[in-house]
Amino acid sequence: MKSFDVAKTALGNTLRSKLRTFLTVIAIVIGAFALTLTFGMGAGINKYVDHVVEGFGQEDEMYVMGSQEAAQEQGADDEGPSEYDADGDSGEMTMMGTSTLDDDDIDAVRDIDGVESVQAIVMIDVDYLEGADGEQWTVNRMGESVDARALEMVAGDPPAQDAMELAVPEAWVSALGGDSPSDVVGDTVQLGFTNLAQEEETVEATISGVSEPSVSQTGQVPTPSRELSEQINEAAMSGLPEEQPSTYIYAVAQVDDMEADETSIKEQLTDDGLTGMTLEDQLGMIQGIINTVTWVLGGFAIIALVAASFGIVNTLLMSVQERTREIGLMKALGMSRGKVFGLFSMEAIVIGLMGSLIGVGAGVGAGVIGNALLVNGPLENVVGLVLFAVDPISIVLITVLVVGIAFLAGTLPAARAAKKDPIDALRYE
């Protein structure tokens, strides 16, 4: 009997008792369905996280901040409040649990081997944006100049870093007097703010383009160029003593070879009292949690498949007993033990293949439909959200896993059938 004939016979034998086969297949379908949904959701959410990473920056960039220890020392009050000294140093500001940076810190980063360039990021606080028609609009928050490269533009271009330009969100087009995004590109606007001497200041800028929102919130607020940010910061700091050092909330270091130099650069930053973080550092924990949850849920699905494998064992053992005389006849006609074993193993594989195909197909269908309904429905405000993604590699692996479990479950009944004595089997009533 050729391999094709074995497969054809196995398919026919599994369909002899349709109800019993159906119930066994259903158990496998449930496990395959759960596995497909679980790993599809894991792939989808990781895809969403990857998209977020793209909005935060580039893989060859390292974000440099002041040390957390310094910030804790500056904020420590275990001994109670200190006496106010009008002529004394009020201490450095802290941002996000880390101390701020100064020019010496920026120079120290720039001198580290492997660092190509450093961009210091200043904090800018703008009160309003005045359009070409003279109307003023409140600016709750400004984007950071390093975000300009990640902007997804509806019209125009991201702001050039060495020009007095900014990109405005698509939602601002109507307020700025445009009927379409391209109408406001090239317009001149005024940015108004109050400096430290409590005097009103304005800076003029050109709208380089209109941005659409992204998953990292980039593009949902006006985003200035580096030059514009520095000009606003310089004007905002007017009123301070001339010897007052520049203060930066963090810096972005461009690294020549991140894979080779990451460890050494971080060590040198630590020696200088600074902290370096890559994109992977910032979001690696999130992805680790997602993967852990995915594997835990996948483990429950695998348990369901193992339970279904006992159904395969039971189904095939009953089939072996019902077809004892048939087995005896096949062996009397010259079928070897290996062929008999292969025949019953193939029946187990057919059951597993049927269950995996139906389960995986149903899982993909439910995932795609559910993702579309949720992303375009209750979760439509979450820009770029992906809850389920079709991963061909995962689908193939799930199918192979299910068929493998089915094959292992079928080995016991197949071995029992192969060991039957043809004479005794022919006498079986």
Beta strands, then each sheet from edge to edge (+ up, - down):
strand 1: 61-66
strand 2: 94-95
strand 3: 98-99
strand 4: 115-121
strand 5: 128-130
strand 6: 136-138
strand 7: 152-156
strand 8: 165-169
strand 9: 188-194
strand 10: 200-212
strand 11: 223-224
strand 12: 250-255
strand 13: 274-277
sheet 1: 4+ 12- 1+ 13-
sheet 2: 2+ 3-
sheet 3: 6+ 5- 9+ 10- 7+
sheet 4: 6+ 5- 9+ 10- 8- 11+
end
